[in-house]
Amino acid sequence: MTTAAASGTPASPVTPDFADRTDFENAERGFVAGPSSTTVTTDDGRVVWDFAATAFLEGDCPDTVDPSLWRQSQLCARAGLYRVTDGIYQIRGFDLSNMTLVESDTGVVVVDPLVSAETAAAGLALYREQRGDRPVTGVLFTHSHLDHFGGVHGVVGPGDDVPVLAPQGFMEHSVTENVYAGTAMLRRGAYYSGMNLGRGPTGLVGTGLGFTTSTGTTGILPPTIEITETGQVETVDGVVFHFQLTPGTEAPAEMNFHLPEHRALCMAENATHTLHNILTLRGAVVRDARVWSRYLNEAVELFGTESDVLFASHHWPTWGTERLTTFLSEQCDLYAYLHDQTLRLANRGHTANEIAELIELPPGLARSWHARGYYGSVTHNVKAIYQRYLGWYDGHPSSLWEHPPTESARRYVDCMGGVDAVVARAGQYVGEGDLRFAAQLLKHAVFADPGHTAAKELLAETFERLAHGAENATWRNCYLTGALELRQGVTTTPLSAGGMTAALSVEQIFDSLAIRIDGPEAWGHRATLDWRFTDLDEQYRTSLRNGVLVPTRTDPAKAAVGFEGAPGFEGIPADVTFTLTRPQLLDLLAGKGLDTIEHTGDIGALRTLVSVLDSTDPDFPIVTR
């Protein structure tokens, strides 16, 4: 098996030096105290985080884990309270992400309060044990991903009135990413995160960013202060924050910030100790590698010489102006190189898969540990960049109208003499070390005959061998989860919007309904429903037609004469009109009925709408069909 096959990064004659212990020294620097218990639990005793789960990483690297990934996982396994510099502390190893605590005049400002309320509360308690019972005087979300805001209710109580700072577009993007395609993302996320794998040398060893995610209570708070431009300055309980807005980088809404009085720079998740994702394997909107690179360069120009330490919401800090400037510059060059070389090769006629095989990092980057692909990879990032500019079509006409995977698999298997013949030939490729092609063959075999035990077992064994050689943690987790489900079937994925449903705007609620319309089932139905929201002073019309639910915000000024007077409706009356609040709409959609909702007209229109709503399937098959 070649290095490229195992790691997702084309083979390079230049690799980092395992004798270099700088990262280990930095990961241990500033340690104050470890966790006071071995687990974090919910009020009813359910374990949401187990500190002992990473104990196996204290040993030597086994032959079932890539040595570079083992090293990264060891670095990420450290847990406790760490001092970054005077007045700045971090909770690390309590969740997938870090929580940063910036001491203020009368308390502490919390930055990125982890995934779950329980882990965030445990981290804050540890900080207070060491630094005193300081109240939370502000909360800052660096970006719109759940692992950076989900635990907010563990640090801020219902009655607390504190400023909440976030980048422009935070609420829109944090909610839509978790709801619109949330079920598919959650299912795919079970693969890339390894959430259903056993912890240990033959299972989950980490994700490259941290060990794994906690499984506690998640929530969200809307910002009270929105950061809308680079150069914006805000003071929170005496702490001065200088912001750099970075939309379209690691998240659609993201920002870095500088603390001039501390000479400290927070890079959110824009610069961490790994090559990050241009397109995460769980699915997302493709990120802009060019813009990402430009913002990293801008951060150097804005803050580089004014900083003595750089920290982020994952991993460990980098100390020293020269070192942090070099780190940022190399991260800038990393994304720029992938972007520019992908397009150079695309313009020479190469497809995404071909470019992924051709690109090799320059020696100056390949020898840097932080440029290794533990979370993102050169291979899938290159394909994402190609997708952003050129889409799914590779330019070959035969790709325009291919059969779906199962139908293609049946035909390929028929051409090769049946499933048994395919399995036998795949076994030969396995023996020759070509695990990549063996997996492709066996995918066809299993899709053609999902009940073929030998095909499933050989594919599972192939996935395991690919996993054991993978430097990329998310590739490893995908391979191992695929092997697990081939042998044991689909593991049920708990379906949750991560506390996001309550944060949806009315427009987003109607968009979420529209996504669930079963188009063919709705072809023959028409219904017009008007909605008057007394708590928002907003009016909406939803029209079901041609298998589509079309929401339109109407003119409140014309509500007194009925929606039929609103622009574009040409005097068409609604079938039914509801007068309600936004929480009542959520209750209605949750099946709590109409008892508390005022309505006039034909309630059958609502029944028609509900009758064509499709249910989601959080347990759809991936490695079988």
C-alpha positions as a printed NumPy array, in Angstrom:
array([[  0.   ,   0.   ,   0.   ],
       [  1.425,   3.367,  -0.982],
       [  1.621,   6.364,   1.334],
       [ -0.906,   8.173,  -0.817],
       [ -3.378,   5.327,  -0.425],
       [ -3.025,   5.331,   3.325],
       [ -2.897,   8.972,   4.199],
       [ -4.845,  10.975,   1.655],
       [ -1.716,  13.021,   1.002],
       [  0.409,  12.258,  -2.054],
       [  3.775,  10.763,  -1.164],
       [  6.505,  13.324,  -0.5  ],
       [ 10.236,  12.855,   0.051],
       [ 10.005,  15.508,   2.784],
       [  8.307,  14.756,   6.106],
       [  8.35 ,  16.445,   9.521],
       [ 10.911,  15.451,  12.15 ],
       [  9.559,  13.147,  14.865],
       [ 12.437,  14.253,  17.084],
       [ 11.046,  17.799,  17.129],
       [  9.256,  18.103,  20.477],
       [  8.221,  21.77 ,  20.157],
       [  4.526,  20.963,  19.853],
       [  4.649,  18.769,  22.967],
       [  6.396,  21.536,  24.903],
       [  3.789,  24.075,  23.78 ],
       [  0.885,  21.712,  24.51 ],
       [  2.15 ,  21.291,  28.08 ],
       [  3.189,  24.908,  28.645],
       [  1.106,  26.883,  31.118],
       [ -0.581,  23.849,  32.704],
       [ -2.41 ,  24.906,  35.87 ],
       [ -4.62 ,  21.989,  36.887],
       [ -6.302,  18.893,  35.519],
       [ -9.992,  17.964,  35.724],
       [-11.29 ,  17.282,  39.208],
       [-13.281,  14.189,  38.16 ],
       [-12.91 ,  11.427,  35.596],
       [-16.211,  12.145,  33.825],
       [-18.664,  14.938,  33.062],
       [-22.301,  13.915,  33.411],
       [-25.814,  15.262,  32.946],
       [-28.034,  15.895,  35.946],
       [-29.441,  12.379,  35.631],
       [-25.985,  10.788,  35.572],
       [-25.48 ,  10.154,  31.862],
       [-21.808,  10.467,  30.903],
       [-21.24 ,  13.111,  28.235],
       [-17.427,  13.23 ,  28.477],
       [-14.942,  10.64 ,  29.757],
       [-11.433,  11.893,  30.479],
       [-10.183,   8.326,  30.899],
       [-11.131,   7.45 ,  27.317],
       [ -7.811,   8.827,  26.037],
       [ -5.591,   6.99 ,  28.545],
       [ -4.519,   4.465,  25.888],
       [ -2.742,   7.281,  24.018],
       [ -0.061,   7.421,  26.722],
       [  1.553,   4.297,  25.256],
       [  3.679,   3.678,  22.177],
       [  2.125,   3.798,  18.73 ],
       [  0.586,   0.422,  17.749],
       [  0.677,  -0.963,  14.208],
       [ -3.046,  -0.222,  13.848],
       [ -2.509,   3.579,  13.828],
       [ -0.421,   5.801,  11.583],
       [  2.498,   7.171,  13.703],
       [  1.886,  10.765,  12.654],
       [ -1.8  ,  10.529,  13.604],
       [ -0.867,   8.878,  16.912],
       [  1.412,  11.835,  17.655],
       [ -1.381,  14.322,  16.855],
       [ -3.865,  12.409,  19.001],
       [ -1.452,  12.396,  21.933],
       [ -1.13 ,  16.161,  21.661],
       [ -4.904,  16.624,  21.568],
       [ -5.515,  14.349,  24.565],
       [ -4.163,  16.737,  27.201],
       [ -6.928,  18.009,  29.482],
       [ -7.08 ,  20.793,  32.013],
       [ -6.772,  24.508,  32.643],
       [ -3.858,  26.239,  30.906],
       [ -2.444,  29.748,  31.229],
       [ -1.852,  31.339,  27.827],
       [ -0.523,  34.63 ,  29.165],
       [ -1.379,  36.976,  32.031],
       [ -5.163,  37.203,  32.212],
       [ -5.898,  34.624,  29.486],
       [ -6.614,  30.966,  30.229],
       [ -7.888,  28.017,  28.214],
       [ -9.866,  24.894,  29.019],
       [ -8.535,  22.123,  26.781],
       [ -9.429,  18.451,  26.476],
       [-12.961,  18.897,  27.887],
       [-14.544,  18.663,  24.437],
       [-13.639,  18.765,  20.763],
       [-12.825,  22.483,  21.056],
       [-11.139,  24.849,  23.516],
       [-12.881,  27.358,  25.759],
       [-10.902,  30.543,  26.348],
       [-11.344,  32.709,  29.449],
       [-10.227,  36.334,  29.332],
       [-10.14 ,  37.956,  32.73 ],
       [-11.943,  41.3  ,  32.815],
       [-12.334,  44.137,  35.343],
       [-15.045,  42.425,  37.385],
       [-15.14 ,  38.867,  36.054],
       [-14.28 ,  36.837,  32.984],
       [-15.238,  36.883,  29.296],
       [-15.907,  33.412,  27.888],
       [-14.832,  32.723,  24.3  ],
       [-16.339,  29.706,  22.489],
       [-18.065,  27.722,  25.271],
       [-17.574,  24.2  ,  23.829],
       [-20.257,  21.836,  22.459],
       [-22.303,  21.025,  25.548],
       [-23.533,  22.947,  28.561],
       [-22.228,  20.235,  30.864],
       [-18.623,  20.336,  29.616],
       [-18.621,  24.141,  29.497],
       [-19.888,  24.281,  33.092],
       [-17.248,  21.775,  34.208],
       [-14.523,  23.816,  32.505],
       [-15.725,  27.05 ,  34.089],
       [-15.839,  25.343,  37.493],
       [-12.219,  24.224,  37.117],
       [-11.194,  27.761,  36.188],
       [-12.987,  29.154,  39.239],
       [-11.342,  26.597,  41.517],
       [ -7.98 ,  27.981,  40.477],
       [ -8.719,  31.668,  39.8  ],
       [-11.608,  32.526,  42.09 ],
       [-15.363,  32.695,  41.65 ],
       [-15.4  ,  35.31 ,  38.92 ],
       [-18.768,  36.001,  37.259],
       [-19.14 ,  35.737,  33.502],
       [-19.223,  39.301,  32.206],
       [-19.409,  38.555,  28.486],
       [-19.581,  35.788,  25.902],
       [-17.927,  35.755,  22.496],
       [-18.607,  33.293,  19.669],
       [-15.825,  33.298,  17.075],
       [-17.908,  31.507,  14.455],
       [-21.068,  29.678,  13.509],
       [-20.154,  26.045,  14.274],
       [-21.822,  24.171,  17.126],
       [-18.586,  23.264,  18.923],
       [-18.001,  26.985,  19.532],
       [-21.366,  28.032,  20.951],
       [-23.373,  24.92 ,  21.88 ],
       [-22.388,  24.928,  25.56 ],
       [-23.331,  28.548,  26.219],
       [-26.035,  27.665,  28.738],
       [-23.357,  26.056,  30.881],
       [-21.709,  29.447,  31.457],
       [-24.672,  31.845,  31.242],
       [-27.864,  31.319,  33.222],
       [-31.415,  32.242,  32.188],
       [-31.37 ,  35.456,  34.196],
       [-27.881,  36.603,  33.265],
       [-27.679,  39.831,  31.309],
       [-24.283,  39.872,  29.618],
       [-23.134,  41.062,  26.19 ],
       [-22.869,  38.358,  23.544],
       [-20.545,  39.121,  20.627],
       [-20.548,  37.26 ,  17.305],
       [-19.667,  37.885,  13.655],
       [-22.199,  39.207,  11.175],
       [-24.465,  36.411,   9.915],
       [-23.822,  34.21 ,  12.963],
       [-27.438,  33.319,  13.722],
       [-28.396,  32.702,  10.105],
       [-25.485,  30.379,   9.398],
       [-25.381,  28.575,  12.738],
       [-29.052,  27.679,  12.415],
       [-29.265,  26.839,   8.72 ],
       [-26.23 ,  24.549,   8.765],
       [-27.709,  22.479,  11.566],
       [-31.294,  22.367,  10.269],
       [-31.664,  22.539,   6.488],
       [-29.446,  19.553,   5.683],
       [-29.052,  18.585,   9.315],
       [-30.208,  14.979,   9.041],
       [-27.86 ,  14.132,   6.193],
       [-24.985,  15.973,   7.872],
       [-25.603,  14.175,  11.154],
       [-25.631,  10.769,   9.466],
       [-22.462,  11.48 ,   7.509],
       [-20.997,  13.082,  10.609],
       [-21.338,   9.781,  12.458],
       [-18.822,   8.408,   9.968],
       [-16.246,  11.179,   9.962],
       [-16.357,  11.748,  13.74 ],
       [-16.216,   8.049,  14.623],
       [-18.903,   8.599,  17.244],
       [-19.998,   4.939,  17.239],
       [-16.5  ,   3.446,  17.375],
       [-14.867,   1.946,  20.418],
       [-12.138,   4.099,  21.922],
       [ -8.703,   2.604,  21.49 ],
       [ -5.92 ,   1.577,  19.082],
       [ -8.288,  -0.357,  16.805],
       [-11.034,   2.273,  16.922],
       [-11.329,   5.986,  17.615],
       [ -8.027,   7.705,  18.362],
       [ -9.218,  11.247,  17.639],
       [-10.5  ,  13.561,  14.945],
       [ -7.362,  15.61 ,  14.301],
       [ -8.878,  18.713,  15.929],
       [ -9.566,  17.095,  19.283],
       [-10.505,  13.658,  20.58 ],
       [-14.245,  13.711,  19.87 ],
       [-17.378,  15.712,  20.646],
       [-19.257,  15.661,  23.925],
       [-22.833,  14.388,  23.971],
       [-24.549,  16.772,  26.355],
       [-27.092,  19.576,  26.111],
       [-26.629,  22.118,  23.342],
       [-28.132,  25.546,  22.825],
       [-27.577,  28.991,  21.373],
       [-27.93 ,  32.655,  22.299],
       [-28.44 ,  35.458,  19.783],
       [-25.698,  38.095,  19.791],
       [-26.316,  41.451,  21.393],
       [-23.302,  42.964,  19.627],
       [-22.631,  42.037,  15.992],
       [-19.172,  42.414,  14.507],
       [-19.694,  43.798,  11.021],
       [-16.262,  44.92 ,   9.808],
       [-12.54 ,  44.497,  10.249],
       [-11.182,  47.183,  12.526],
       [-14.239,  47.226,  14.773],
       [-13.25 ,  47.694,  18.423],
       [-15.406,  46.659,  21.359],
       [-14.693,  46.886,  25.077],
       [-16.246,  44.235,  27.313],
       [-15.917,  44.856,  31.057],
       [-12.653,  46.675,  30.504],
       [-11.171,  44.231,  27.946],
       [-10.44 ,  45.78 ,  24.544],
       [-11.073,  43.529,  21.509],
       [ -9.88 ,  44.441,  18.001],
       [-11.721,  42.351,  15.398],
       [-10.884,  40.98 ,  11.966],
       [-13.967,  39.737,  10.089],
       [-13.22 ,  36.631,   7.984],
       [-16.413,  35.43 ,   6.228],
       [-16.133,  32.449,   3.893],
       [-13.108,  30.898,   5.588],
       [-13.468,  27.948,   7.952],
       [-17.067,  29.036,   8.537],
       [-19.39 ,  31.319,   6.573],
       [-19.52 ,  33.644,   9.608],
       [-16.187,  33.838,  11.433],
       [-13.841,  36.37 ,  13.001],
       [-10.406,  36.623,  14.561],
       [ -9.605,  39.071,  17.347],
       [ -6.592,  40.743,  18.899],
       [ -6.184,  41.705,  22.546],
       [ -3.738,  44.615,  22.369],
       [ -3.294,  44.951,  26.119],
       [ -2.202,  41.299,  26.255],
       [ -0.375,  41.251,  22.893],
       [ -2.417,  38.111,  22.174],
       [ -4.041,  37.04 ,  18.908],
       [ -6.989,  34.618,  18.659],
       [ -7.299,  32.969,  15.242],
       [-10.658,  31.284,  15.946],
       [-10.492,  28.132,  13.767],
       [ -8.749,  29.806,  10.834],
       [ -5.243,  28.691,  11.8  ],
       [ -4.815,  25.478,  13.76 ],
       [ -2.195,  22.745,  13.957],
       [ -3.505,  20.819,  10.969],
       [ -4.499,  21.32 ,   7.367],
       [ -8.183,  22.125,   7.747],
       [-11.133,  21.303,   5.477],
       [-12.143,  23.196,   2.373],
       [-15.123,  20.834,   2.4  ],
       [-15.728,  18.757,   5.507],
       [-16.596,  15.091,   4.928],
       [-19.9  ,  15.485,   6.776],
       [-20.942,  17.982,   4.121],
       [-21.132,  21.781,   4.079],
       [-20.994,  24.697,   1.702],
       [-17.594,  24.621,  -0.038],
       [-15.209,  27.093,   1.569],
       [-13.079,  29.582,  -0.325],
       [ -9.402,  28.611,  -0.083],
       [ -8.304,  31.806,  -1.843],
       [-10.178,  34.075,   0.563],
       [ -9.022,  31.979,   3.515],
       [ -5.412,  32.471,   2.485],
       [ -5.902,  36.209,   2.008],
       [ -7.39 ,  36.653,   5.469],
       [ -4.476,  34.77 ,   7.041],
       [ -2.073,  37.095,   5.296],
       [ -4.142,  40.068,   6.448],
       [ -3.924,  38.808,  10.047],
       [ -0.127,  38.853,   9.78 ],
       [ -0.223,  42.405,   8.472],
       [ -2.701,  43.622,  11.084],
       [ -1.502,  41.869,  14.205],
       [  1.711,  39.916,  13.622],
       [  4.251,  42.343,  15.063],
       [  1.801,  43.377,  17.797],
       [  1.477,  39.838,  19.204],
       [  3.573,  37.703,  21.535],
       [  1.236,  34.697,  21.55 ],
       [ -1.288,  33.176,  19.125],
       [ -4.063,  30.901,  20.343],
       [ -7.074,  29.295,  18.68 ],
       [-10.233,  27.424,  19.559],
       [ -8.526,  24.083,  18.939],
       [ -5.053,  22.798,  19.806],
       [ -2.281,  24.637,  21.673],
       [ -0.851,  28.169,  21.409],
       [  2.24 ,  29.383,  19.576],
       [  4.487,  31.743,  21.53 ],
       [  6.905,  34.314,  20.154],
       [  6.355,  36.945,  17.49 ],
       [  8.652,  35.324,  14.947],
       [  7.235,  31.844,  15.438],
       [  3.6  ,  32.877,  15.283],
       [  4.252,  34.998,  12.198],
       [  5.963,  32.045,  10.504],
       [  3.087,  29.773,  11.508],
       [  0.469,  32.136,  10.056],
       [  2.477,  32.708,   6.89 ],
       [  2.833,  28.975,   6.294],
       [ -0.873,  28.418,   6.893],
       [ -1.563,  31.207,   4.398],
       [  0.743,  29.583,   1.849],
       [ -0.808,  26.159,   2.446],
       [ -4.32 ,  27.164,   1.354],
       [ -3.041,  29.427,  -1.414],
       [ -0.874,  26.647,  -2.852],
       [ -3.745,  24.141,  -2.938],
       [ -6.059,  26.72 ,  -4.506],
       [ -3.673,  27.953,  -7.178],
       [ -2.239,  24.567,  -8.15 ],
       [ -5.696,  22.98 ,  -8.392],
       [ -6.796,  25.637, -10.861],
       [ -3.51 ,  25.517, -12.758],
       [ -3.947,  21.799, -13.327],
       [ -7.681,  22.151, -14.054],
       [ -6.781,  24.629, -16.769],
       [ -4.502,  21.964, -18.251],
       [ -7.487,  19.623, -18.546],
       [ -7.064,  17.471, -15.442],
       [-10.106,  16.321, -13.484],
       [-10.505,  16.602,  -9.712],
       [ -9.442,  13.004,  -9.084],
       [ -6.383,  13.405, -11.288],
       [ -5.351,  16.66 ,  -9.625],
       [ -5.649,  15.045,  -6.201],
       [ -3.045,  12.501,  -7.272],
       [ -0.697,  15.086,  -8.795],
       [ -0.417,  17.78 ,  -6.148],
       [  2.524,  17.507,  -3.771],
       [  3.174,  20.071,  -1.067],
       [  6.38 ,  22.089,  -1.389],
       [  9.179,  21.038,   1.006],
       [  8.835,  24.185,   3.1  ],
       [  5.271,  23.176,   3.982],
       [  5.635,  19.397,   3.928],
       [  8.153,  19.509,   6.776],
       [  5.774,  21.504,   9.031],
       [  3.645,  19.427,  11.389],
       [  0.795,  21.945,  11.299],
       [  0.442,  21.44 ,   7.525],
       [ -0.242,  17.71 ,   7.824],
       [ -3.717,  16.497,   6.903],
       [ -5.152,  15.249,  10.184],
       [ -8.601,  16.821,   9.719],
       [ -8.641,  18.084,   6.163],
       [ -6.482,  16.404,   3.525],
       [ -4.74 ,  17.466,   0.354],
       [ -6.81 ,  14.919,  -1.559],
       [-10.311,  15.932,  -0.548],
       [ -9.448,  19.635,  -0.318],
       [ -8.257,  19.634,  -3.921],
       [-11.517,  18.015,  -4.999],
       [-13.454,  20.641,  -3.052],
       [-11.608,  23.514,  -4.728],
       [-12.332,  21.948,  -8.121],
       [-15.994,  21.57 ,  -7.125],
       [-16.238,  25.209,  -6.071],
       [-15.125,  26.439,  -9.486],
       [-16.208,  23.702, -11.901],
       [-18.893,  21.667, -10.136],
       [-19.531,  17.929, -10.218],
       [-19.197,  17.464, -13.99 ],
       [-15.73 ,  16.333, -15.115],
       [-16.317,  17.373, -18.72 ],
       [-16.62 ,  13.849, -20.144],
       [-20.025,  13.372, -21.858],
       [-20.403,   9.865, -20.415],
       [-20.628,  11.466, -16.964],
       [-23.773,  13.385, -17.884],
       [-26.247,  10.524, -17.477],
       [-24.689,   7.726, -15.476],
       [-26.787,   5.081, -13.763],
       [-27.261,   5.451, -10.004],
       [-24.72 ,   3.528,  -7.864],
       [-26.763,   0.368,  -7.36 ],
       [-27.746,   0.048, -11.013],
       [-24.178,   0.715, -12.123],
       [-22.902,  -1.859,  -9.632],
       [-25.217,  -4.564, -10.99 ],
       [-24.006,  -3.952, -14.511],
       [-20.317,  -3.896, -13.567],
       [-20.719,  -7.115, -11.603],
       [-22.54 ,  -8.747, -14.514],
       [-19.69 ,  -7.755, -16.862],
       [-17.141,  -9.292, -14.491],
       [-18.909, -12.632, -14.153],
       [-20.922, -12.223, -10.955],
       [-20.337, -11.268,  -7.343],
       [-18.2  , -14.286,  -6.491],
       [-15.831, -13.471,  -9.342],
       [-15.598,  -9.842,  -8.246],
       [-14.837, -10.86 ,  -4.657],
       [-12.132, -13.254,  -5.827],
       [-10.504, -10.606,  -8.011],
       [-10.738,  -8.037,  -5.218],
       [ -8.948, -10.482,  -2.938],
       [ -6.075, -10.583,  -5.405],
       [ -5.811,  -6.784,  -5.353],
       [ -5.808,  -6.87 ,  -1.556],
       [ -2.966,  -9.363,  -1.651],
       [ -1.033,  -7.088,  -4.012],
       [ -1.522,  -4.116,  -1.663],
       [ -3.87 ,  -2.162,  -3.934],
       [ -6.473,  -1.592,  -1.266],
       [ -7.919,   1.417,  -3.039],
       [ -9.044,  -0.523,  -6.096],
       [-10.09 ,  -3.503,  -4.009],
       [-12.456,  -1.195,  -2.112],
       [-13.875,   0.133,  -5.396],
       [-14.526,  -3.382,  -6.691],
       [-16.074,  -4.535,  -3.449],
       [-18.327,  -1.49 ,  -3.285],
       [-19.851,  -2.668,  -6.579],
       [-20.173,  -6.208,  -5.223],
       [-21.964,  -5.127,  -2.054],
       [-24.245,  -2.671,  -3.834],
       [-25.174,  -5.379,  -6.348],
       [-25.814,  -7.957,  -3.616],
       [-26.058,  -6.427,  -0.116],
       [-26.585,  -9.861,   1.395],
       [-23.335, -11.348,   0.084],
       [-21.472, -12.129,   3.306],
       [-18.052, -12.693,   1.759],
       [-18.184,  -9.406,  -0.159],
       [-19.146,  -7.446,   2.937],
       [-16.495,  -9.07 ,   5.095],
       [-13.698,  -8.544,   2.599],
       [-14.739,  -4.918,   2.142],
       [-14.781,  -4.486,   5.934],
       [-11.279,  -5.969,   6.179],
       [-10.1  ,  -3.684,   3.368],
       [-11.551,  -0.646,   5.108],
       [ -9.772,  -1.637,   8.321],
       [ -6.421,  -1.868,   6.588],
       [ -6.956,   1.483,   4.905],
       [ -7.872,   2.947,   8.31 ],
       [ -4.753,   1.61 ,   9.979],
       [ -2.59 ,   3.369,   7.409],
       [ -4.483,   6.666,   7.373],
       [ -2.753,   9.768,   8.693],
       [ -6.035,  11.637,   8.371],
       [ -8.222,  11.049,  11.422],
       [-11.549,  11.602,   9.658],
       [-10.586,   9.181,   6.866],
       [ -9.71 ,   6.614,   9.512],
       [-13.056,   7.132,  11.231],
       [-14.97 ,   6.819,   7.947],
       [-13.198,   3.586,   7.061],
       [-13.706,   2.05 ,  10.504],
       [-17.354,   3.087,  10.724],
       [-17.935,   1.624,   7.267],
       [-16.376,  -1.646,   8.43 ],
       [-18.507,  -1.611,  11.578],
       [-21.753,  -1.148,   9.659],
       [-20.882,  -3.785,   7.071],
       [-20.611,  -6.273,   9.928],
       [-23.264,  -5.082,  12.365],
       [-25.658,  -2.973,  10.326],
       [-26.538,   0.679,  10.795],
       [-26.106,   2.107,  14.275],
       [-29.035,   4.367,  15.138],
       [-28.089,   8.049,  15.007],
       [-29.879,  10.218,  17.595],
       [-31.679,  12.908,  15.579],
       [-31.364,  16.359,  17.069],
       [-31.238,  19.883,  15.699],
       [-28.802,  20.69 ,  18.492],
       [-31.147,  23.163,  20.186],
       [-31.375,  25.096,  16.93 ],
       [-35.097,  24.751,  16.247],
       [-36.067,  27.324,  18.841],
       [-33.653,  29.815,  17.222],
       [-35.2  ,  29.591,  13.746],
       [-36.722,  32.742,  12.293],
       [-40.213,  32.465,  10.814],
       [-38.737,  32.506,   7.314],
       [-36.338,  29.705,   8.259],
       [-39.2  ,  27.687,   9.753],
       [-41.121,  27.909,   6.487],
       [-37.949,  27.092,   4.512],
       [-37.526,  23.997,   6.693],
       [-41.084,  22.953,   5.899],
       [-40.52 ,  23.525,   2.182],
       [-37.535,  21.162,   2.248],
       [-39.788,  18.433,   3.633],
       [-42.486,  18.678,   0.933],
       [-42.806,  15.368,  -0.93 ],
       [-42.935,  16.897,  -4.401],
       [-44.664,  14.099,  -6.351],
       [-47.148,  13.569,  -3.507],
       [-47.952,  17.296,  -3.546],
       [-48.294,  17.723,  -7.318],
       [-52.069,  17.576,  -7.259],
       [-52.616,  19.756,  -4.188],
       [-53.014,  23.503,  -3.801],
       [-53.402,  25.407,  -0.546],
       [-52.909,  28.995,   0.574],
       [-52.281,  29.738,   4.245],
       [-51.838,  33.175,   5.811],
       [-49.956,  33.698,   9.076],
       [-50.149,  36.781,  11.289],
       [-47.522,  36.895,  14.048],
       [-48.615,  39.178,  16.861],
       [-45.288,  39.002,  18.71 ],
       [-43.265,  40.01 ,  15.639],
       [-45.713,  42.255,  13.8  ],
       [-45.023,  40.182,  10.696],
       [-47.334,  38.631,   8.109],
       [-46.576,  35.687,   5.816],
       [-48.401,  33.76 ,   3.118],
       [-47.416,  30.18 ,   2.298],
       [-48.661,  28.821,  -1.018],
       [-48.571,  25.132,  -1.896],
       [-48.511,  24.64 ,  -5.655],
       [-46.723,  22.413,  -8.174],
       [-45.117,  20.4  ,  -5.377],
       [-43.514,  23.523,  -3.885],
       [-44.227,  25.484,  -0.705],
       [-43.583,  29.165,  -1.451],
       [-43.373,  31.523,   1.567],
       [-43.866,  35.249,   1.024],
       [-43.597,  38.01 ,   3.595],
       [-46.47 ,  40.416,   3.137],
       [-47.079,  44.07 ,   3.896],
       [-48.271,  44.502,   7.523],
       [-49.816,  47.856,   6.594],
       [-52.428,  46.02 ,   4.531],
       [-53.223,  43.414,   7.158],
       [-56.335,  45.3  ,   8.239],
       [-57.985,  44.704,   4.864],
       [-56.746,  41.135,   4.543],
       [-53.836,  39.559,   2.809],
       [-55.679,  39.703,  -0.465],
       [-54.636,  43.364,  -0.622],
       [-50.926,  42.552,  -0.348],
       [-48.715,  43.131,  -3.398],
       [-48.589,  40.199,  -5.8  ],
       [-51.655,  38.395,  -4.49 ],
       [-54.071,  40.122,  -6.871],
       [-56.987,  39.856,  -4.496],
       [-56.647,  36.094,  -3.991],
       [-57.969,  35.193,  -0.528],
       [-56.267,  32.6  ,   1.658],
       [-57.881,  29.254,   2.41 ],
       [-57.133,  29.749,   6.098],
       [-55.635,  32.51 ,   8.247],
       [-53.819,  31.964,  11.551],
       [-53.164,  34.624,  14.186],
       [-50.422,  33.425,  16.514],
       [-46.925,  33.89 ,  17.895],
       [-43.724,  32.342,  16.647],
       [-43.508,  29.944,  19.655],
       [-47.085,  28.873,  18.91 ],
       [-46.058,  28.052,  15.343],
       [-43.268,  25.83 ,  16.658],
       [-45.741,  24.144,  19.021],
       [-48.167,  23.608,  16.144],
       [-45.493,  21.982,  14.017],
       [-44.51 ,  19.83 ,  16.996],
       [-48.044,  18.384,  16.983],
       [-49.522,  20.296,  19.937],
       [-52.663,  21.273,  18.055],
       [-54.637,  24.456,  17.438],
       [-56.344,  24.936,  20.801],
       [-54.484,  28.149,  21.624],
       [-54.264,  29.527,  18.075],
       [-56.853,  31.843,  16.541],
       [-57.795,  30.805,  13.018],
       [-60.444,  31.494,  10.405],
       [-61.271,  29.711,   7.154],
       [-60.872,  26.13 ,   5.993],
       [-58.578,  24.209,   8.362],
       [-58.417,  21.509,   5.702],
       [-55.703,  23.577,   3.998],
       [-53.424,  22.916,   6.968],
       [-54.258,  19.212,   6.852],
       [-53.361,  19.196,   3.161],
       [-50.003,  20.779,   3.9  ],
       [-49.231,  18.366,   6.731],
       [-50.244,  15.381,   4.587],
       [-47.472,  16.037,   2.041],
       [-44.648,  16.565,   4.557],
       [-42.026,  13.831,   4.277],
       [-40.249,  12.348,   7.284],
       [-36.462,  12.325,   7.548],
       [-34.37 ,   9.189,   7.922],
       [-31.346,   9.627,  10.195],
       [-30.307,   6.003,   9.659],
       [-30.105,   5.76 ,   5.874],
       [-27.561,   3.193,   4.613],
       [-24.194,   4.336,   3.294],
       [-22.025,   1.268,   2.687],
       [-24.976,  -0.87 ,   1.627],
       [-27.993,   0.009,  -0.488]])
